[in-house]
Amino acid sequence: MTHLPYILSSYGLTAIAALWLSIALRLRLKRARARLAGLERAARAQERRSP
């Protein structure tokens, strides 16, 4: 009996987990950048209104 299936499955699960985490990170970063851009626009608008 060879251990190859167990080794390949563990590497596969590790690759899937890394891919899952990187996709989740990319989506979270995109939302955070959009939120920051909105906050910066609001701050600039506030600066223009008050002298």
SEFIZA-3560 file (N, C-alpha, C; in Angstrom, 3 decimals):
REM SEFIZA-3560
<numar><xx>0.840</xx><yy>-1.181</yy><zz>0.000</zz><atom>N</atom></numar>
<numar><xx>0.000</xx><yy>0.000</yy><zz>0.000</zz><atom>CA</atom></numar>
<numar><xx>0.887</xx><yy>1.247</yy><zz>0.000</zz><atom>C</atom></numar>
<numar><xx>0.543</xx><yy>2.156</yy><zz>-0.857</zz><atom>N</atom></numar>
<numar><xx>1.327</xx><yy>3.379</yy><zz>-0.984</zz><atom>CA</atom></numar>
<numar><xx>0.625</xx><yy>4.523</yy><zz>-0.255</zz><atom>C</atom></numar>
<numar><xx>1.393</xx><yy>5.468</yy><zz>0.167</zz><atom>N</atom></numar>
<numar><xx>0.853</xx><yy>6.626</yy><zz>0.885</zz><atom>CA</atom></numar>
<numar><xx>0.556</xx><yy>7.793</yy><zz>-0.051</zz><atom>C</atom></numar>
<numar><xx>0.786</xx><yy>7.578</yy><zz>-1.318</zz><atom>N</atom></numar>
<numar><xx>0.635</xx><yy>8.647</yy><zz>-2.299</zz><atom>CA</atom></numar>
<numar><xx>-0.747</xx><yy>9.305</yy><zz>-2.288</zz><atom>C</atom></numar>
<numar><xx>-1.860</xx><yy>8.553</yy><zz>-2.220</zz><atom>N</atom></numar>
<numar><xx>-3.169</xx><yy>9.225</yy><zz>-2.196</zz><atom>CA</atom></numar>
<numar><xx>-3.344</xx><yy>10.163</yy><zz>-1.000</zz><atom>C</atom></numar>
<numar><xx>-2.855</xx><yy>9.760</yy><zz>0.143</zz><atom>N</atom></numar>
<numar><xx>-2.959</xx><yy>10.605</yy><zz>1.335</zz><atom>CA</atom></numar>
<numar><xx>-2.104</xx><yy>11.865</yy><zz>1.206</zz><atom>C</atom></numar>
<numar><xx>-0.931</xx><yy>11.698</yy><zz>0.652</zz><atom>N</atom></numar>
<numar><xx>-0.034</xx><yy>12.844</yy><zz>0.466</zz><atom>CA</atom></numar>
<numar><xx>-0.618</xx><yy>13.818</yy><zz>-0.545</zz><atom>C</atom></numar>
<numar><xx>-1.111</xx><yy>13.287</yy><zz>-1.677</zz><atom>N</atom></numar>
<numar><xx>-1.696</xx><yy>14.155</yy><zz>-2.695</zz><atom>CA</atom></numar>
<numar><xx>-2.957</xx><yy>14.846</yy><zz>-2.195</zz><atom>C</atom></numar>
<numar><xx>-3.763</xx><yy>14.148</yy><zz>-1.426</zz><atom>N</atom></numar>
<numar><xx>-4.983</xx><yy>14.772</yy><zz>-0.900</zz><atom>CA</atom></numar>
<numar><xx>-4.649</xx><yy>15.873</yy><zz>0.103</zz><atom>C</atom></numar>
<numar><xx>-3.629</xx><yy>15.687</yy><zz>0.897</zz><atom>N</atom></numar>
<numar><xx>-3.259</xx><yy>16.737</yy><zz>1.854</zz><atom>CA</atom></numar>
<numar><xx>-2.705</xx><yy>17.961</yy><zz>1.132</zz><atom>C</atom></numar>
<numar><xx>-1.899</xx><yy>17.744</yy><zz>0.093</zz><atom>N</atom></numar>
<numar><xx>-1.428</xx><yy>18.868</yy><zz>-0.703</zz><atom>CA</atom></numar>
<numar><xx>-2.578</xx><yy>19.554</yy><zz>-1.423</zz><atom>C</atom></numar>
<numar><xx>-3.514</xx><yy>18.767</yy><zz>-1.923</zz><atom>N</atom></numar>
<numar><xx>-4.681</xx><yy>19.329</yy><zz>-2.599</zz><atom>CA</atom></numar>
<numar><xx>-5.528</xx><yy>20.177</yy><zz>-1.661</zz><atom>C</atom></numar>
<numar><xx>-5.775</xx><yy>19.670</yy><zz>-0.468</zz><atom>N</atom></numar>
<numar><xx>-6.550</xx><yy>20.432</yy><zz>0.506</zz><atom>CA</atom></numar>
<numar><xx>-5.830</xx><yy>21.716</yy><zz>0.912</zz><atom>C</atom></numar>
<numar><xx>-4.520</xx><yy>21.635</yy><zz>1.033</zz><atom>N</atom></numar>
<numar><xx>-3.741</xx><yy>22.824</yy><zz>1.369</zz><atom>CA</atom></numar>
<numar><xx>-3.821</xx><yy>23.860</yy><zz>0.251</zz><atom>C</atom></numar>
<numar><xx>-3.741</xx><yy>23.404</yy><zz>-0.990</zz><atom>N</atom></numar>
<numar><xx>-3.838</xx><yy>24.330</yy><zz>-2.125</zz><atom>CA</atom></numar>
<numar><xx>-5.222</xx><yy>24.955</yy><zz>-2.199</zz><atom>C</atom></numar>
<numar><xx>-6.263</xx><yy>24.171</yy><zz>-1.960</zz><atom>N</atom></numar>
<numar><xx>-7.629</xx><yy>24.698</yy><zz>-1.976</zz><atom>CA</atom></numar>
<numar><xx>-7.825</xx><yy>25.717</yy><zz>-0.860</zz><atom>C</atom></numar>
<numar><xx>-7.298</xx><yy>25.429</yy><zz>0.322</zz><atom>N</atom></numar>
<numar><xx>-7.420</xx><yy>26.364</yy><zz>1.442</zz><atom>CA</atom></numar>
<numar><xx>-6.676</xx><yy>27.667</yy><zz>1.154</zz><atom>C</atom></numar>
<numar><xx>-5.504</xx><yy>27.567</yy><zz>0.575</zz><atom>N</atom></numar>
<numar><xx>-4.741</xx><yy>28.773</yy><zz>0.241</zz><atom>CA</atom></numar>
<numar><xx>-5.465</xx><yy>29.589</yy><zz>-0.825</zz><atom>C</atom></numar>
<numar><xx>-6.032</xx><yy>28.920</yy><zz>-1.808</zz><atom>N</atom></numar>
<numar><xx>-6.791</xx><yy>29.611</yy><zz>-2.846</zz><atom>CA</atom></numar>
<numar><xx>-8.027</xx><yy>30.285</yy><zz>-2.260</zz><atom>C</atom></numar>
<numar><xx>-8.728</xx><yy>29.581</yy><zz>-1.396</zz><atom>N</atom></numar>
<numar><xx>-9.920</xx><yy>30.131</yy><zz>-0.737</zz><atom>CA</atom></numar>
<numar><xx>-9.563</xx><yy>31.390</yy><zz>0.059</zz><atom>C</atom></numar>
<numar><xx>-8.500</xx><yy>31.311</yy><zz>0.832</zz><atom>N</atom></numar>
<numar><xx>-8.095</xx><yy>32.453</yy><zz>1.653</zz><atom>CA</atom></numar>
<numar><xx>-7.642</xx><yy>33.631</yy><zz>0.798</zz><atom>C</atom></numar>
<numar><xx>-6.949</xx><yy>33.368</yy><zz>-0.299</zz><atom>N</atom></numar>
<numar><xx>-6.488</xx><yy>34.466</yy><zz>-1.146</zz><atom>CA</atom></numar>
<numar><xx>-7.661</xx><yy>35.140</yy><zz>-1.860</zz><atom>C</atom></numar>
<numar><xx>-8.657</xx><yy>34.376</yy><zz>-2.269</zz><atom>N</atom></numar>
<numar><xx>-9.846</xx><yy>34.970</yy><zz>-2.889</zz><atom>CA</atom></numar>
<numar><xx>-10.609</xx><yy>35.800</yy><zz>-1.873</zz><atom>C</atom></numar>
<numar><xx>-10.772</xx><yy>35.272</yy><zz>-0.665</zz><atom>N</atom></numar>
<numar><xx>-11.473</xx><yy>36.012</yy><zz>0.386</zz><atom>CA</atom></numar>
<numar><xx>-10.720</xx><yy>37.305</yy><zz>0.721</zz><atom>C</atom></numar>
<numar><xx>-9.404</xx><yy>37.244</yy><zz>0.758</zz><atom>N</atom></numar>
<numar><xx>-8.601</xx><yy>38.430</yy><zz>1.038</zz><atom>CA</atom></numar>
<numar><xx>-8.753</xx><yy>39.465</yy><zz>-0.055</zz><atom>C</atom></numar>
<numar><xx>-8.745</xx><yy>39.018</yy><zz>-1.296</zz><atom>N</atom></numar>
<numar><xx>-8.884</xx><yy>39.952</yy><zz>-2.419</zz><atom>CA</atom></numar>
<numar><xx>-10.239</xx><yy>40.660</yy><zz>-2.370</zz><atom>C</atom></numar>
<numar><xx>-11.303</xx><yy>39.912</yy><zz>-2.079</zz><atom>N</atom></numar>
<numar><xx>-12.632</xx><yy>40.519</yy><zz>-1.997</zz><atom>CA</atom></numar>
<numar><xx>-12.733</xx><yy>41.495</yy><zz>-0.826</zz><atom>C</atom></numar>
<numar><xx>-12.144</xx><yy>41.114</yy><zz>0.304</zz><atom>N</atom></numar>
<numar><xx>-12.167</xx><yy>41.994</yy><zz>1.472</zz><atom>CA</atom></numar>
<numar><xx>-11.389</xx><yy>43.271</yy><zz>1.212</zz><atom>C</atom></numar>
<numar><xx>-10.255</xx><yy>43.160</yy><zz>0.550</zz><atom>N</atom></numar>
<numar><xx>-9.436</xx><yy>44.323</yy><zz>0.226</zz><atom>CA</atom></numar>
<numar><xx>-10.164</xx><yy>45.243</yy><zz>-0.744</zz><atom>C</atom></numar>
<numar><xx>-10.865</xx><yy>44.670</yy><zz>-1.713</zz><atom>N</atom></numar>
<numar><xx>-11.624</xx><yy>45.469</yy><zz>-2.670</zz><atom>CA</atom></numar>
<numar><xx>-12.724</xx><yy>46.261</yy><zz>-1.965</zz><atom>C</atom></numar>
<numar><xx>-13.446</xx><yy>45.610</yy><zz>-1.044</zz><atom>N</atom></numar>
<numar><xx>-14.491</xx><yy>46.316</yy><zz>-0.291</zz><atom>CA</atom></numar>
<numar><xx>-13.896</xx><yy>47.401</yy><zz>0.598</zz><atom>C</atom></numar>
<numar><xx>-12.753</xx><yy>47.127</yy><zz>1.209</zz><atom>N</atom></numar>
<numar><xx>-12.121</xx><yy>48.109</yy><zz>2.076</zz><atom>CA</atom></numar>
<numar><xx>-11.648</xx><yy>49.327</yy><zz>1.284</zz><atom>C</atom></numar>
<numar><xx>-11.110</xx><yy>49.099</yy><zz>0.094</zz><atom>N</atom></numar>
<numar><xx>-10.665</xx><yy>50.221</yy><zz>-0.735</zz><atom>CA</atom></numar>
<numar><xx>-11.842</xx><yy>51.076</yy><zz>-1.186</zz><atom>C</atom></numar>
<numar><xx>-12.954</xx><yy>50.419</yy><zz>-1.534</zz><atom>N</atom></numar>
<numar><xx>-14.143</xx><yy>51.164</yy><zz>-1.933</zz><atom>CA</atom></numar>
<numar><xx>-14.682</xx><yy>51.984</yy><zz>-0.762</zz><atom>C</atom></numar>
<numar><xx>-14.666</xx><yy>51.396</yy><zz>0.423</zz><atom>N</atom></numar>
<numar><xx>-15.131</xx><yy>52.127</yy><zz>1.610</zz><atom>CA</atom></numar>
<numar><xx>-14.222</xx><yy>53.316</yy><zz>1.907</zz><atom>C</atom></numar>
<numar><xx>-12.921</xx><yy>53.128</yy><zz>1.793</zz><atom>N</atom></numar>
<numar><xx>-11.971</xx><yy>54.209</yy><zz>2.019</zz><atom>CA</atom></numar>
<numar><xx>-12.161</xx><yy>55.325</yy><zz>1.005</zz><atom>C</atom></numar>
<numar><xx>-12.391</xx><yy>54.959</yy><zz>-0.252</zz><atom>N</atom></numar>
<numar><xx>-12.617</xx><yy>55.977</yy><zz>-1.280</zz><atom>CA</atom></numar>
<numar><xx>-13.865</xx><yy>56.791</yy><zz>-0.949</zz><atom>C</atom></numar>
<numar><xx>-14.907</xx><yy>56.145</yy><zz>-0.470</zz><atom>N</atom></numar>
<numar><xx>-16.119</xx><yy>56.852</yy><zz>-0.073</zz><atom>CA</atom></numar>
<numar><xx>-15.876</xx><yy>57.788</yy><zz>1.099</zz><atom>C</atom></numar>
<numar><xx>-15.116</xx><yy>57.346</yy><zz>2.060</zz><atom>N</atom></numar>
<numar><xx>-14.791</xx><yy>58.193</yy><zz>3.204</zz><atom>CA</atom></numar>
<numar><xx>-13.954</xx><yy>59.396</yy><zz>2.783</zz><atom>C</atom></numar>
<numar><xx>-13.009</xx><yy>59.174</yy><zz>1.868</zz><atom>N</atom></numar>
<numar><xx>-12.176</xx><yy>60.281</yy><zz>1.397</zz><atom>CA</atom></numar>
<numar><xx>-13.002</xx><yy>61.293</yy><zz>0.612</zz><atom>C</atom></numar>
<numar><xx>-13.950</xx><yy>60.815</yy><zz>-0.213</zz><atom>N</atom></numar>
<numar><xx>-14.825</xx><yy>61.734</yy><zz>-0.942</zz><atom>CA</atom></numar>
<numar><xx>-15.670</xx><yy>62.549</yy><zz>0.028</zz><atom>C</atom></numar>
<numar><xx>-16.187</xx><yy>61.911</yy><zz>1.057</zz><atom>N</atom></numar>
<numar><xx>-17.001</xx><yy>62.615</yy><zz>2.039</zz><atom>CA</atom></numar>
<numar><xx>-16.171</xx><yy>63.655</yy><zz>2.791</zz><atom>C</atom></numar>
<numar><xx>-14.932</xx><yy>63.313</yy><zz>3.112</zz><atom>N</atom></numar>
<numar><xx>-14.063</xx><yy>64.250</yy><zz>3.823</zz><atom>CA</atom></numar>
<numar><xx>-13.723</xx><yy>65.451</yy><zz>2.947</zz><atom>C</atom></numar>
<numar><xx>-13.472</xx><yy>65.215</yy><zz>1.656</zz><atom>N</atom></numar>
<numar><xx>-13.182</xx><yy>66.328</yy><zz>0.747</zz><atom>CA</atom></numar>
<numar><xx>-14.402</xx><yy>67.226</yy><zz>0.576</zz><atom>C</atom></numar>
<numar><xx>-15.568</xx><yy>66.633</yy><zz>0.502</zz><atom>N</atom></numar>
<numar><xx>-16.792</xx><yy>67.424</yy><zz>0.373</zz><atom>CA</atom></numar>
<numar><xx>-17.018</xx><yy>68.247</yy><zz>1.638</zz><atom>C</atom></numar>
<numar><xx>-16.711</xx><yy>67.678</yy><zz>2.778</zz><atom>N</atom></numar>
<numar><xx>-16.860</xx><yy>68.393</yy><zz>4.058</zz><atom>CA</atom></numar>
<numar><xx>-15.891</xx><yy>69.568</yy><zz>4.117</zz><atom>C</atom></numar>
<numar><xx>-14.665</xx><yy>69.383</yy><zz>3.615</zz><atom>N</atom></numar>
<numar><xx>-13.676</xx><yy>70.460</yy><zz>3.627</zz><atom>CA</atom></numar>
<numar><xx>-14.109</xx><yy>71.611</yy><zz>2.725</zz><atom>C</atom></numar>
<numar><xx>-14.717</xx><yy>71.292</yy><zz>1.616</zz><atom>N</atom></numar>
<numar><xx>-15.148</xx><yy>72.347</yy><zz>0.692</zz><atom>CA</atom></numar>
<numar><xx>-16.297</xx><yy>73.170</yy><zz>1.263</zz><atom>C</atom></numar>
<numar><xx>-17.160</xx><yy>72.530</yy><zz>2.033</zz><atom>N</atom></numar>
<numar><xx>-18.316</xx><yy>73.254</yy><zz>2.584</zz><atom>CA</atom></numar>
<numar><xx>-17.940</xx><yy>74.170</yy><zz>3.725</zz><atom>C</atom></numar>
<numar><xx>-17.010</xx><yy>73.750</yy><zz>4.559</zz><atom>N</atom></numar>
<numar><xx>-16.653</xx><yy>74.593</yy><zz>5.712</zz><atom>CA</atom></numar>
<numar><xx>-15.322</xx><yy>75.284</yy><zz>5.465</zz><atom>C</atom></numar>
<numar><xx>-15.300</xx><yy>76.619</yy><zz>5.530</zz><atom>N</atom></numar>
<numar><xx>-14.067</xx><yy>77.367</yy><zz>5.250</zz><atom>CA</atom></numar>
<numar><xx>-13.054</xx><yy>77.281</yy><zz>6.346</zz><atom>C</atom></numar>
//
